[in-house]
Amino acid sequence: LPAVPRSVKSLRASGLLSFSPPVRALDAMDATALERDAVQFARLAVQRDQEGRYSEAVFYYKEAAQALIYAEMA
């Protein structure tokens, strides 16, 4: 995964904080793969949260939620 900016403001400025489907969802809408992505993002979120890197944690929590939403739609 790419390095994640540390602030929500920088996430928005970089375009990382968006609500468009992940590339994988656009290509195939593979529910199983999206569920795996959600688990991976959730693990990263918890790790960043425990490290006190809250802006990054929020980013990954949102990505996990988005992946689950798209998995449900697949």
PQR file with spaces between the fields and no chain letter, atoms N, CA, C, O and H, PARSE charges and radii, in Angstrom:
ATOM       1  N    LEU     1       0.838   -1.187    0.000 -0.4000 1.5000
ATOM       2  CA   LEU     1       0.000    0.000    0.000 -0.0000 2.0000
ATOM       3  C    LEU     1       0.878    1.244    0.000  0.5500 1.7000
ATOM       4  O    LEU     1       1.977    1.233    0.555 -0.5500 1.4000
ATOM       5  N    PRO     2       0.388    2.328   -0.629 -0.5600 1.5000
ATOM       6  CA   PRO     2       1.177    3.555   -0.648  0.2800 2.0000
ATOM       7  C    PRO     2       1.240    4.178    0.735  0.5500 1.7000
ATOM       8  O    PRO     2       0.409    3.893    1.598 -0.5500 1.4000
ATOM       9  N    ALA     3       2.238    5.035    0.935 -0.4000 1.5000
ATOM      10  CA   ALA     3       2.332    5.768    2.191 -0.0000 2.0000
ATOM      11  C    ALA     3       1.082    6.628    2.337  0.5500 1.7000
ATOM      12  O    ALA     3       0.598    7.211    1.367 -0.5500 1.4000
ATOM      13  H    ALA     3       2.912    5.267    0.234  0.4000 1.0000
ATOM      14  N    VAL     4       0.580    6.697    3.535 -0.4000 1.5000
ATOM      15  CA   VAL     4      -0.655    7.440    3.778 -0.0000 2.0000
ATOM      16  C    VAL     4      -0.312    8.761    4.455  0.5500 1.7000
ATOM      17  O    VAL     4       0.400    8.767    5.459 -0.5500 1.4000
ATOM      18  H    VAL     4       0.973    6.223    4.322  0.4000 1.0000
ATOM      19  N    PRO     5      -0.807    9.883    3.926 -0.5600 1.5000
ATOM      20  CA   PRO     5      -0.578   11.165    4.586  0.2800 2.0000
ATOM      21  C    PRO     5      -1.140   11.134    6.004  0.5500 1.7000
ATOM      22  O    PRO     5      -2.061   10.368    6.289 -0.5500 1.4000
ATOM      23  N    ARG     6      -0.602   11.947    6.881 -0.4000 1.5000
ATOM      24  CA   ARG     6      -0.965   11.878    8.292 -0.0000 2.0000
ATOM      25  C    ARG     6      -2.186   12.695    8.684  0.5500 1.7000
ATOM      26  O    ARG     6      -2.736   12.457    9.759 -0.5500 1.4000
ATOM      27  H    ARG     6       0.146   12.569    6.649  0.4000 1.0000
ATOM      28  N    SER     7      -2.635   13.633    7.883 -0.4000 1.5000
ATOM      29  CA   SER     7      -3.784   14.435    8.293 -0.0000 2.0000
ATOM      30  C    SER     7      -4.954   14.245    7.340  0.5500 1.7000
ATOM      31  O    SER     7      -4.771   13.938    6.162 -0.5500 1.4000
ATOM      32  H    SER     7      -2.188   13.826    7.009  0.4000 1.0000
ATOM      33  N    VAL     8      -6.147   14.431    7.866 -0.4000 1.5000
ATOM      34  CA   VAL     8      -7.341   14.320    7.033 -0.0000 2.0000
ATOM      35  C    VAL     8      -7.290   15.357    5.917  0.5500 1.7000
ATOM      36  O    VAL     8      -7.672   15.073    4.782 -0.5500 1.4000
ATOM      37  H    VAL     8      -6.295   14.680    8.823  0.4000 1.0000
ATOM      38  N    LYS     9      -6.817   16.561    6.240 -0.4000 1.5000
ATOM      39  CA   LYS     9      -6.709   17.620    5.230 -0.0000 2.0000
ATOM      40  C    LYS     9      -5.810   17.174    4.077  0.5500 1.7000
ATOM      41  O    LYS     9      -6.149   17.381    2.912 -0.5500 1.4000
ATOM      42  H    LYS     9      -6.506   16.792    7.161  0.4000 1.0000
ATOM      43  N    SER    10      -4.669   16.566    4.395 -0.4000 1.5000
ATOM      44  CA   SER    10      -3.777   16.113    3.329 -0.0000 2.0000
ATOM      45  C    SER    10      -4.367   14.925    2.576  0.5500 1.7000
ATOM      46  O    SER    10      -4.098   14.757    1.386 -0.5500 1.4000
ATOM      47  H    SER    10      -4.393   16.397    5.341  0.4000 1.0000
ATOM      48  N    LEU    11      -5.170   14.095    3.252 -0.4000 1.5000
ATOM      49  CA   LEU    11      -5.847   12.996    2.560 -0.0000 2.0000
ATOM      50  C    LEU    11      -6.823   13.545    1.531  0.5500 1.7000
ATOM      51  O    LEU    11      -6.881   13.065    0.399 -0.5500 1.4000
ATOM      52  H    LEU    11      -5.388   14.231    4.218  0.4000 1.0000
ATOM      53  N    ARG    12      -7.598   14.563    1.935 -0.4000 1.5000
ATOM      54  CA   ARG    12      -8.547   15.171    1.000 -0.0000 2.0000
ATOM      55  C    ARG    12      -7.809   15.812   -0.166  0.5500 1.7000
ATOM      56  O    ARG    12      -8.201   15.643   -1.321 -0.5500 1.4000
ATOM      57  H    ARG    12      -7.551   14.953    2.855  0.4000 1.0000
ATOM      58  N    ALA    13      -6.743   16.545    0.132 -0.4000 1.5000
ATOM      59  CA   ALA    13      -5.986   17.245   -0.909 -0.0000 2.0000
ATOM      60  C    ALA    13      -5.371   16.266   -1.900  0.5500 1.7000
ATOM      61  O    ALA    13      -5.274   16.565   -3.090 -0.5500 1.4000
ATOM      62  H    ALA    13      -6.424   16.682    1.070  0.4000 1.0000
ATOM      63  N    SER    14      -4.958   15.107   -1.421 -0.4000 1.5000
ATOM      64  CA   SER    14      -4.327   14.122   -2.298 -0.0000 2.0000
ATOM      65  C    SER    14      -5.342   13.296   -3.079  0.5500 1.7000
ATOM      66  O    SER    14      -4.974   12.550   -3.986 -0.5500 1.4000
ATOM      67  H    SER    14      -5.037   14.863   -0.454  0.4000 1.0000
ATOM      68  N    GLY    15      -6.621   13.430   -2.725 -0.4000 1.5000
ATOM      69  CA   GLY    15      -7.654   12.661   -3.402 -0.0000 2.0000
ATOM      70  C    GLY    15      -7.857   11.275   -2.824  0.5500 1.7000
ATOM      71  O    GLY    15      -8.662   10.501   -3.344 -0.5500 1.4000
ATOM      72  H    GLY    15      -6.919   14.037   -1.988  0.4000 1.0000
ATOM      73  N    LEU    16      -7.141   10.946   -1.754 -0.4000 1.5000
ATOM      74  CA   LEU    16      -7.279    9.618   -1.151 -0.0000 2.0000
ATOM      75  C    LEU    16      -8.574    9.472   -0.369  0.5500 1.7000
ATOM      76  O    LEU    16      -9.076    8.360   -0.200 -0.5500 1.4000
ATOM      77  H    LEU    16      -6.488   11.574   -1.331  0.4000 1.0000
ATOM      78  N    LEU    17      -9.117   10.580    0.107 -0.4000 1.5000
ATOM      79  CA   LEU    17     -10.365   10.518    0.849 -0.0000 2.0000
ATOM      80  C    LEU    17     -11.504   10.768   -0.119  0.5500 1.7000
ATOM      81  O    LEU    17     -12.052   11.868   -0.184 -0.5500 1.4000
ATOM      82  H    LEU    17      -8.709   11.482   -0.030  0.4000 1.0000
ATOM      83  N    SER    18     -11.848    9.753   -0.858 -0.4000 1.5000
ATOM      84  CA   SER    18     -12.937    9.890   -1.818 -0.0000 2.0000
ATOM      85  C    SER    18     -13.906    8.744   -1.606  0.5500 1.7000
ATOM      86  O    SER    18     -13.594    7.772   -0.918 -0.5500 1.4000
ATOM      87  H    SER    18     -11.402    8.859   -0.805  0.4000 1.0000
ATOM      88  N    PHE    19     -15.057    8.859   -2.187 -0.4000 1.5000
ATOM      89  CA   PHE    19     -16.064    7.835   -1.989 -0.0000 2.0000
ATOM      90  C    PHE    19     -16.409    7.123   -3.284  0.5500 1.7000
ATOM      91  O    PHE    19     -17.538    6.668   -3.468 -0.5500 1.4000
ATOM      92  H    PHE    19     -15.311    9.648   -2.745  0.4000 1.0000
ATOM      93  N    SER    20     -15.447    7.027   -4.172 -0.4000 1.5000
ATOM      94  CA   SER    20     -15.662    6.276   -5.405 -0.0000 2.0000
ATOM      95  C    SER    20     -15.274    4.824   -5.159  0.5500 1.7000
ATOM      96  O    SER    20     -14.468    4.541   -4.273 -0.5500 1.4000
ATOM      97  H    SER    20     -14.530    7.397   -4.023  0.4000 1.0000
ATOM      98  N    PRO    21     -15.840    3.901   -5.934 -0.5600 1.5000
ATOM      99  CA   PRO    21     -15.517    2.490   -5.729  0.2800 2.0000
ATOM     100  C    PRO    21     -14.038    2.220   -5.961  0.5500 1.7000
ATOM     101  O    PRO    21     -13.419    2.870   -6.803 -0.5500 1.4000
ATOM     102  N    PRO    22     -13.462    1.271   -5.229 -0.5600 1.5000
ATOM     103  CA   PRO    22     -12.084    0.886   -5.495  0.2800 2.0000
ATOM     104  C    PRO    22     -11.974    0.328   -6.910  0.5500 1.7000
ATOM     105  O    PRO    22     -12.965   -0.116   -7.489 -0.5500 1.4000
ATOM     106  N    VAL    23     -10.777    0.354   -7.456 -0.4000 1.5000
ATOM     107  CA   VAL    23     -10.569   -0.116   -8.830 -0.0000 2.0000
ATOM     108  C    VAL    23     -11.088   -1.531   -8.994  0.5500 1.7000
ATOM     109  O    VAL    23     -11.718   -1.853  -10.002 -0.5500 1.4000
ATOM     110  H    VAL    23      -9.972    0.715   -6.986  0.4000 1.0000
ATOM     111  N    ARG    24     -10.826   -2.376   -8.008 -0.4000 1.5000
ATOM     112  CA   ARG    24     -11.272   -3.767   -8.099 -0.0000 2.0000
ATOM     113  C    ARG    24     -12.790   -3.827   -8.249  0.5500 1.7000
ATOM     114  O    ARG    24     -13.301   -4.650   -9.009 -0.5500 1.4000
ATOM     115  H    ARG    24     -10.314   -2.114   -7.190  0.4000 1.0000
ATOM     116  N    ALA    25     -13.515   -2.966   -7.535 -0.4000 1.5000
ATOM     117  CA   ALA    25     -14.980   -2.959   -7.623 -0.0000 2.0000
ATOM     118  C    ALA    25     -15.434   -2.547   -9.009  0.5500 1.7000
ATOM     119  O    ALA    25     -16.410   -3.082   -9.533 -0.5500 1.4000
ATOM     120  H    ALA    25     -13.100   -2.298   -6.918  0.4000 1.0000
ATOM     121  N    LEU    26     -14.738   -1.608   -9.597 -0.4000 1.5000
ATOM     122  CA   LEU    26     -15.107   -1.159  -10.932 -0.0000 2.0000
ATOM     123  C    LEU    26     -14.858   -2.249  -11.966  0.5500 1.7000
ATOM     124  O    LEU    26     -15.624   -2.394  -12.919 -0.5500 1.4000
ATOM     125  H    LEU    26     -13.944   -1.173   -9.172  0.4000 1.0000
ATOM     126  N    ASP    27     -13.795   -3.009  -11.778 -0.4000 1.5000
ATOM     127  CA   ASP    27     -13.424   -4.026  -12.754 -0.0000 2.0000
ATOM     128  C    ASP    27     -14.314   -5.255  -12.688  0.5500 1.7000
ATOM     129  O    ASP    27     -14.773   -5.734  -13.725 -0.5500 1.4000
ATOM     130  H    ASP    27     -13.173   -2.891  -11.004  0.4000 1.0000
ATOM     131  N    ALA    28     -14.567   -5.775  -11.499 -0.4000 1.5000
ATOM     132  CA   ALA    28     -15.235   -7.067  -11.431 -0.0000 2.0000
ATOM     133  C    ALA    28     -16.338   -7.156  -10.380  0.5500 1.7000
ATOM     134  O    ALA    28     -17.172   -8.058  -10.447 -0.5500 1.4000
ATOM     135  H    ALA    28     -14.194   -5.386  -10.657  0.4000 1.0000
ATOM     136  N    MET    29     -16.361   -6.261   -9.432 -0.4000 1.5000
ATOM     137  CA   MET    29     -17.313   -6.331   -8.324 -0.0000 2.0000
ATOM     138  C    MET    29     -17.285   -7.728   -7.689  0.5500 1.7000
ATOM     139  O    MET    29     -18.328   -8.350   -7.493 -0.5500 1.4000
ATOM     140  H    MET    29     -15.683   -5.528   -9.377  0.4000 1.0000
ATOM     141  N    ASP    30     -16.108   -8.198   -7.379 -0.4000 1.5000
ATOM     142  CA   ASP    30     -15.893   -9.504   -6.768 -0.0000 2.0000
ATOM     143  C    ASP    30     -16.100   -9.385   -5.258  0.5500 1.7000
ATOM     144  O    ASP    30     -15.238   -8.865   -4.549 -0.5500 1.4000
ATOM     145  H    ASP    30     -15.260   -7.693   -7.538  0.4000 1.0000
ATOM     146  N    ALA    31     -17.231   -9.861   -4.775 -0.4000 1.5000
ATOM     147  CA   ALA    31     -17.594   -9.707   -3.369 -0.0000 2.0000
ATOM     148  C    ALA    31     -16.564  -10.327   -2.434  0.5500 1.7000
ATOM     149  O    ALA    31     -16.233   -9.733   -1.407 -0.5500 1.4000
ATOM     150  H    ALA    31     -17.931  -10.283   -5.351  0.4000 1.0000
ATOM     151  N    THR    32     -16.061  -11.488   -2.762 -0.4000 1.5000
ATOM     152  CA   THR    32     -15.091  -12.155   -1.894 -0.0000 2.0000
ATOM     153  C    THR    32     -13.811  -11.344   -1.784  0.5500 1.7000
ATOM     154  O    THR    32     -13.274  -11.177   -0.688 -0.5500 1.4000
ATOM     155  H    THR    32     -16.330  -11.970   -3.596  0.4000 1.0000
ATOM     156  N    ALA    33     -13.321  -10.842   -2.896 -0.4000 1.5000
ATOM     157  CA   ALA    33     -12.103  -10.029   -2.882 -0.0000 2.0000
ATOM     158  C    ALA    33     -12.327   -8.739   -2.101  0.5500 1.7000
ATOM     159  O    ALA    33     -11.449   -8.294   -1.362 -0.5500 1.4000
ATOM     160  H    ALA    33     -13.757  -10.978   -3.786  0.4000 1.0000
ATOM     161  N    LEU    34     -13.496   -8.144   -2.266 -0.4000 1.5000
ATOM     162  CA   LEU    34     -13.796   -6.913   -1.536 -0.0000 2.0000
ATOM     163  C    LEU    34     -13.883   -7.173   -0.033  0.5500 1.7000
ATOM     164  O    LEU    34     -13.468   -6.334    0.767 -0.5500 1.4000
ATOM     165  H    LEU    34     -14.209   -8.505   -2.866  0.4000 1.0000
ATOM     166  N    GLU    35     -14.417   -8.323    0.350 -0.4000 1.5000
ATOM     167  CA   GLU    35     -14.465   -8.682    1.769 -0.0000 2.0000
ATOM     168  C    GLU    35     -13.059   -8.869    2.322  0.5500 1.7000
ATOM     169  O    GLU    35     -12.773   -8.457    3.446 -0.5500 1.4000
ATOM     170  H    GLU    35     -14.754   -9.004   -0.300  0.4000 1.0000
ATOM     171  N    ARG    36     -12.180   -9.488    1.539 -0.4000 1.5000
ATOM     172  CA   ARG    36     -10.774   -9.630    1.961 -0.0000 2.0000
ATOM     173  C    ARG    36     -10.129   -8.257    2.113  0.5500 1.7000
ATOM     174  O    ARG    36      -9.400   -8.011    3.074 -0.5500 1.4000
ATOM     175  H    ARG    36     -12.412   -9.823    0.626  0.4000 1.0000
ATOM     176  N    ASP    37     -10.397   -7.367    1.166 -0.4000 1.5000
ATOM     177  CA   ASP    37      -9.875   -6.000    1.255 -0.0000 2.0000
ATOM     178  C    ASP    37     -10.362   -5.329    2.537  0.5500 1.7000
ATOM     179  O    ASP    37      -9.594   -4.657    3.225 -0.5500 1.4000
ATOM     180  H    ASP    37     -10.989   -7.566    0.385  0.4000 1.0000
ATOM     181  N    ALA    38     -11.638   -5.516    2.851 -0.4000 1.5000
ATOM     182  CA   ALA    38     -12.211   -4.901    4.052 -0.0000 2.0000
ATOM     183  C    ALA    38     -11.486   -5.376    5.305  0.5500 1.7000
ATOM     184  O    ALA    38     -11.186   -4.578    6.193 -0.5500 1.4000
ATOM     185  H    ALA    38     -12.262   -6.062    2.292  0.4000 1.0000
ATOM     186  N    VAL    39     -11.207   -6.666    5.378 -0.4000 1.5000
ATOM     187  CA   VAL    39     -10.498   -7.217    6.536 -0.0000 2.0000
ATOM     188  C    VAL    39      -9.094   -6.632    6.618  0.5500 1.7000
ATOM     189  O    VAL    39      -8.633   -6.262    7.698 -0.5500 1.4000
ATOM     190  H    VAL    39     -11.451   -7.315    4.657  0.4000 1.0000
ATOM     191  N    GLN    40      -8.415   -6.549    5.480 -0.4000 1.5000
ATOM     192  CA   GLN    40      -7.062   -5.989    5.457 -0.0000 2.0000
ATOM     193  C    GLN    40      -7.083   -4.521    5.904  0.5500 1.7000
ATOM     194  O    GLN    40      -6.257   -4.106    6.716 -0.5500 1.4000
ATOM     195  H    GLN    40      -8.789   -6.850    4.602  0.4000 1.0000
ATOM     196  N    PHE    41      -8.019   -3.748    5.378 -0.4000 1.5000
ATOM     197  CA   PHE    41      -8.121   -2.344    5.768 -0.0000 2.0000
ATOM     198  C    PHE    41      -8.459   -2.208    7.252  0.5500 1.7000
ATOM     199  O    PHE    41      -7.923   -1.332    7.932 -0.5500 1.4000
ATOM     200  H    PHE    41      -8.691   -4.085    4.718  0.4000 1.0000
ATOM     201  N    ALA    42      -9.342   -3.065    7.755 -0.4000 1.5000
ATOM     202  CA   ALA    42      -9.714   -3.003    9.172 -0.0000 2.0000
ATOM     203  C    ALA    42      -8.520   -3.316   10.068  0.5500 1.7000
ATOM     204  O    ALA    42      -8.332   -2.672   11.100 -0.5500 1.4000
ATOM     205  H    ALA    42      -9.778   -3.776    7.203  0.4000 1.0000
ATOM     206  N    ARG    43      -7.722   -4.291    9.682 -0.4000 1.5000
ATOM     207  CA   ARG    43      -6.519   -4.617   10.466 -0.0000 2.0000
ATOM     208  C    ARG    43      -5.558   -3.436   10.494  0.5500 1.7000
ATOM     209  O    ARG    43      -5.004   -3.099   11.541 -0.5500 1.4000
ATOM     210  H    ARG    43      -7.875   -4.814    8.844  0.4000 1.0000
ATOM     211  N    LEU    44      -5.362   -2.808    9.329 -0.4000 1.5000
ATOM     212  CA   LEU    44      -4.498   -1.630    9.271 -0.0000 2.0000
ATOM     213  C    LEU    44      -5.058   -0.504   10.135  0.5500 1.7000
ATOM     214  O    LEU    44      -4.309    0.200   10.812 -0.5500 1.4000
ATOM     215  H    LEU    44      -5.812   -3.081    8.479  0.4000 1.0000
ATOM     216  N    ALA    45      -6.372   -0.341   10.108 -0.4000 1.5000
ATOM     217  CA   ALA    45      -7.007    0.708   10.906 -0.0000 2.0000
ATOM     218  C    ALA    45      -6.752    0.492   12.393  0.5500 1.7000
ATOM     219  O    ALA    45      -6.380    1.424   13.106 -0.5500 1.4000
ATOM     220  H    ALA    45      -6.981   -0.913    9.559  0.4000 1.0000
ATOM     221  N    VAL    46      -6.951   -0.722   12.852 -0.4000 1.5000
ATOM     222  CA   VAL    46      -6.743   -1.030   14.270 -0.0000 2.0000
ATOM     223  C    VAL    46      -5.279   -0.823   14.648  0.5500 1.7000
ATOM     224  O    VAL    46      -4.976   -0.273   15.706 -0.5500 1.4000
ATOM     225  H    VAL    46      -7.254   -1.479   12.273  0.4000 1.0000
ATOM     226  N    GLN    47      -4.380   -1.265   13.782 -0.4000 1.5000
ATOM     227  CA   GLN    47      -2.949   -1.093   14.043 -0.0000 2.0000
ATOM     228  C    GLN    47      -2.599    0.388   14.174  0.5500 1.7000
ATOM     229  O    GLN    47      -1.924    0.787   15.122 -0.5500 1.4000
ATOM     230  H    GLN    47      -4.627   -1.711   12.922  0.4000 1.0000
ATOM     231  N    ARG    48      -3.060    1.204   13.219 -0.4000 1.5000
ATOM     232  CA   ARG    48      -2.772    2.643   13.261 -0.0000 2.0000
ATOM     233  C    ARG    48      -3.415    3.284   14.491  0.5500 1.7000
ATOM     234  O    ARG    48      -2.827    4.168   15.113 -0.5500 1.4000
ATOM     235  H    ARG    48      -3.609    0.879   12.448  0.4000 1.0000
ATOM     236  N    ASP    49      -4.614    2.840   14.837 -0.4000 1.5000
ATOM     237  CA   ASP    49      -5.316    3.351   16.012 -0.0000 2.0000
ATOM     238  C    ASP    49      -4.503    3.076   17.275  0.5500 1.7000
ATOM     239  O    ASP    49      -4.324    3.963   18.109 -0.5500 1.4000
ATOM     240  H    ASP    49      -5.092    2.121   14.332  0.4000 1.0000
ATOM     241  N    GLN    50      -4.018    1.861   17.410 -0.4000 1.5000
ATOM     242  CA   GLN    50      -3.236    1.481   18.588 -0.0000 2.0000
ATOM     243  C    GLN    50      -1.910    2.227   18.655  0.5500 1.7000
ATOM     244  O    GLN    50      -1.365    2.438   19.739 -0.5500 1.4000
ATOM     245  H    GLN    50      -4.164    1.141   16.732  0.4000 1.0000
ATOM     246  N    GLU    51      -1.391    2.627   17.497 -0.4000 1.5000
ATOM     247  CA   GLU    51      -0.137    3.387   17.440 -0.0000 2.0000
ATOM     248  C    GLU    51      -0.361    4.880   17.674  0.5500 1.7000
ATOM     249  O    GLU    51       0.596    5.651   17.734 -0.5500 1.4000
ATOM     250  H    GLU    51      -1.834    2.456   16.617  0.4000 1.0000
ATOM     251  N    GLY    52      -1.618    5.285   17.807 -0.4000 1.5000
ATOM     252  CA   GLY    52      -1.920    6.696   17.996 -0.0000 2.0000
ATOM     253  C    GLY    52      -1.906    7.503   16.709  0.5500 1.7000
ATOM     254  O    GLY    52      -1.886    8.733   16.748 -0.5500 1.4000
ATOM     255  H    GLY    52      -2.396    4.659   17.759  0.4000 1.0000
ATOM     256  N    ARG    53      -1.915    6.828   15.580 -0.4000 1.5000
ATOM     257  CA   ARG    53      -1.905    7.493   14.268 -0.0000 2.0000
ATOM     258  C    ARG    53      -3.356    7.579   13.787  0.5500 1.7000
ATOM     259  O    ARG    53      -3.783    6.849   12.891 -0.5500 1.4000
ATOM     260  H    ARG    53      -1.932    5.829   15.549  0.4000 1.0000
ATOM     261  N    TYR    54      -4.097    8.494   14.413 -0.4000 1.5000
ATOM     262  CA   TYR    54      -5.548    8.515   14.283 -0.0000 2.0000
ATOM     263  C    TYR    54      -6.055    8.918   12.905  0.5500 1.7000
ATOM     264  O    TYR    54      -7.050    8.364   12.437 -0.5500 1.4000
ATOM     265  H    TYR    54      -3.750    9.087   15.140  0.4000 1.0000
ATOM     266  N    SER    55      -5.406    9.855   12.251 -0.4000 1.5000
ATOM     267  CA   SER    55      -5.859   10.250   10.909 -0.0000 2.0000
ATOM     268  C    SER    55      -5.739    9.082    9.937  0.5500 1.7000
ATOM     269  O    SER    55      -6.623    8.852    9.112 -0.5500 1.4000
ATOM     270  H    SER    55      -4.598   10.305   12.631  0.4000 1.0000
ATOM     271  N    GLU    56      -4.643    8.355   10.045 -0.4000 1.5000
ATOM     272  CA   GLU    56      -4.464    7.182    9.193 -0.0000 2.0000
ATOM     273  C    GLU    56      -5.482    6.107    9.554  0.5500 1.7000
ATOM     274  O    GLU    56      -6.028    5.446    8.670 -0.5500 1.4000
ATOM     275  H    GLU    56      -3.925    8.542   10.716  0.4000 1.0000
ATOM     276  N    ALA    57      -5.739    5.930   10.837 -0.4000 1.5000
ATOM     277  CA   ALA    57      -6.725    4.937   11.274 -0.0000 2.0000
ATOM     278  C    ALA    57      -8.094    5.255   10.690  0.5500 1.7000
ATOM     279  O    ALA    57      -8.782    4.363   10.193 -0.5500 1.4000
ATOM     280  H    ALA    57      -5.297    6.467   11.555  0.4000 1.0000
ATOM     281  N    VAL    58      -8.487    6.512   10.747 -0.4000 1.5000
ATOM     282  CA   VAL    58      -9.783    6.920   10.194 -0.0000 2.0000
ATOM     283  C    VAL    58      -9.846    6.593    8.713  0.5500 1.7000
ATOM     284  O    VAL    58     -10.855    6.081    8.227 -0.5500 1.4000
ATOM     285  H    VAL    58      -7.928    7.237   11.150  0.4000 1.0000
ATOM     286  N    PHE    59      -8.774    6.887    7.997 -0.4000 1.5000
ATOM     287  CA   PHE    59      -8.721    6.587    6.563 -0.0000 2.0000
ATOM     288  C    PHE    59      -8.988    5.104    6.325  0.5500 1.7000
ATOM     289  O    PHE    59      -9.811    4.755    5.478 -0.5500 1.4000
ATOM     290  H    PHE    59      -7.954    7.303    8.392  0.4000 1.0000
ATOM     291  N    TYR    60      -8.304    4.227    7.060 -0.4000 1.5000
ATOM     292  CA   TYR    60      -8.463    2.789    6.844 -0.0000 2.0000
ATOM     293  C    TYR    60      -9.809    2.259    7.342  0.5500 1.7000
ATOM     294  O    TYR    60     -10.359    1.330    6.750 -0.5500 1.4000
ATOM     295  H    TYR    60      -7.636    4.510    7.748  0.4000 1.0000
ATOM     296  N    TYR    61     -10.345    2.832    8.419 -0.4000 1.5000
ATOM     297  CA   TYR    61     -11.694    2.435    8.846 -0.0000 2.0000
ATOM     298  C    TYR    61     -12.706    2.742    7.746  0.5500 1.7000
ATOM     299  O    TYR    61     -13.587    1.930    7.461 -0.5500 1.4000
ATOM     300  H    TYR    61      -9.898    3.586    8.900  0.4000 1.0000
ATOM     301  N    LYS    62     -12.577    3.904    7.137 -0.4000 1.5000
ATOM     302  CA   LYS    62     -13.501    4.278    6.057 -0.0000 2.0000
ATOM     303  C    LYS    62     -13.332    3.367    4.847  0.5500 1.7000
ATOM     304  O    LYS    62     -14.318    2.963    4.231 -0.5500 1.4000
ATOM     305  H    LYS    62     -11.862    4.563    7.368  0.4000 1.0000
ATOM     306  N    GLU    63     -12.101    3.047    4.507 -0.4000 1.5000
ATOM     307  CA   GLU    63     -11.855    2.151    3.379 -0.0000 2.0000
ATOM     308  C    GLU    63     -12.454    0.775    3.645  0.5500 1.7000
ATOM     309  O    GLU    63     -13.019    0.156    2.744 -0.5500 1.4000
ATOM     310  H    GLU    63     -11.299    3.375    5.007  0.4000 1.0000
ATOM     311  N    ALA    64     -12.332    0.295    4.883 -0.4000 1.5000
ATOM     312  CA   ALA    64     -12.913   -1.003    5.243 -0.0000 2.0000
ATOM     313  C    ALA    64     -14.429   -0.965    5.086  0.5500 1.7000
ATOM     314  O    ALA    64     -15.027   -1.888    4.533 -0.5500 1.4000
ATOM     315  H    ALA    64     -11.873    0.798    5.616  0.4000 1.0000
ATOM     316  N    ALA    65     -15.038    0.096    5.571 -0.4000 1.5000
ATOM     317  CA   ALA    65     -16.491    0.231    5.451 -0.0000 2.0000
ATOM     318  C    ALA    65     -16.913    0.287    3.991  0.5500 1.7000
ATOM     319  O    ALA    65     -17.894   -0.347    3.602 -0.5500 1.4000
ATOM     320  H    ALA    65     -14.552    0.846    6.020  0.4000 1.0000
ATOM     321  N    GLN    66     -16.182    1.039    3.185 -0.4000 1.5000
ATOM     322  CA   GLN    66     -16.509    1.146    1.758 -0.0000 2.0000
ATOM     323  C    GLN    66     -16.409   -0.202    1.063  0.5500 1.7000
ATOM     324  O    GLN    66     -17.269   -0.560    0.259 -0.5500 1.4000
ATOM     325  H    GLN    66     -15.385    1.554    3.501  0.4000 1.0000
ATOM     326  N    ALA    67     -15.351   -0.950    1.377 -0.4000 1.5000
ATOM     327  CA   ALA    67     -15.180   -2.258    0.753 -0.0000 2.0000
ATOM     328  C    ALA    67     -16.353   -3.177    1.103  0.5500 1.7000
ATOM     329  O    ALA    67     -16.817   -3.937    0.254 -0.5500 1.4000
ATOM     330  H    ALA    67     -14.653   -0.659    2.031  0.4000 1.0000
ATOM     331  N    LEU    68     -16.831   -3.112    2.343 -0.4000 1.5000
ATOM     332  CA   LEU    68     -17.985   -3.930    2.734 -0.0000 2.0000
ATOM     333  C    LEU    68     -19.257   -3.487    2.018  0.5500 1.7000
ATOM     334  O    LEU    68     -20.071   -4.318    1.616 -0.5500 1.4000
ATOM     335  H    LEU    68     -16.454   -2.495    3.034  0.4000 1.0000
ATOM     336  N    ILE    69     -19.423   -2.196    1.864 -0.4000 1.5000
ATOM     337  CA   ILE    69     -20.596   -1.684    1.141 -0.0000 2.0000
ATOM     338  C    ILE    69     -20.588   -2.195   -0.293  0.5500 1.7000
ATOM     339  O    ILE    69     -21.608   -2.668   -0.793 -0.5500 1.4000
ATOM     340  H    ILE    69     -18.763   -1.520    2.190  0.4000 1.0000
ATOM     341  N    TYR    70     -19.436   -2.101   -0.955 -0.4000 1.5000
ATOM     342  CA   TYR    70     -19.352   -2.563   -2.343 -0.0000 2.0000
ATOM     343  C    TYR    70     -19.459   -4.083   -2.445  0.5500 1.7000
ATOM     344  O    TYR    70     -19.978   -4.601   -3.434 -0.5500 1.4000
ATOM     345  H    TYR    70     -18.607   -1.717   -0.549  0.4000 1.0000
ATOM     346  N    ALA    71     -18.972   -4.803   -1.432 -0.4000 1.5000
ATOM     347  CA   ALA    71     -19.122   -6.263   -1.430 -0.0000 2.0000
ATOM     348  C    ALA    71     -20.597   -6.637   -1.371  0.5500 1.7000
ATOM     349  O    ALA    71     -21.031   -7.574   -2.042 -0.5500 1.4000
ATOM     350  H    ALA    71     -18.551   -4.383   -0.628  0.4000 1.0000
ATOM     351  N    GLU    72     -21.360   -5.914   -0.577 -0.4000 1.5000
ATOM     352  CA   GLU    72     -22.799   -6.162   -0.472 -0.0000 2.0000
ATOM     353  C    GLU    72     -23.496   -5.881   -1.800  0.5500 1.7000
ATOM     354  O    GLU    72     -24.459   -6.561   -2.155 -0.5500 1.4000
ATOM     355  H    GLU    72     -21.008   -5.153   -0.032  0.4000 1.0000
ATOM     356  N    MET    73     -23.015   -4.886   -2.528 -0.4000 1.5000
ATOM     357  CA   MET    73     -23.619   -4.519   -3.810 -0.0000 2.0000
ATOM     358  C    MET    73     -23.243   -5.490   -4.931  0.5500 1.7000
ATOM     359  O    MET    73     -23.926   -5.559   -5.953 -0.5500 1.4000
ATOM     360  H    MET    73     -22.233   -4.333   -2.240  0.4000 1.0000
ATOM     361  N    ALA    74     -22.160   -6.235   -4.735 -0.4000 1.5000
ATOM     362  CA   ALA    74     -21.666   -7.130   -5.800 -0.0000 2.0000
ATOM     363  C    ALA    74     -22.582   -8.323   -5.994  0.5500 1.7000
ATOM     364  O    ALA    74     -22.317   -9.172   -6.845 -0.5500 1.4000
ATOM     365  H    ALA    74     -21.605   -6.179   -3.905  0.4000 1.0000
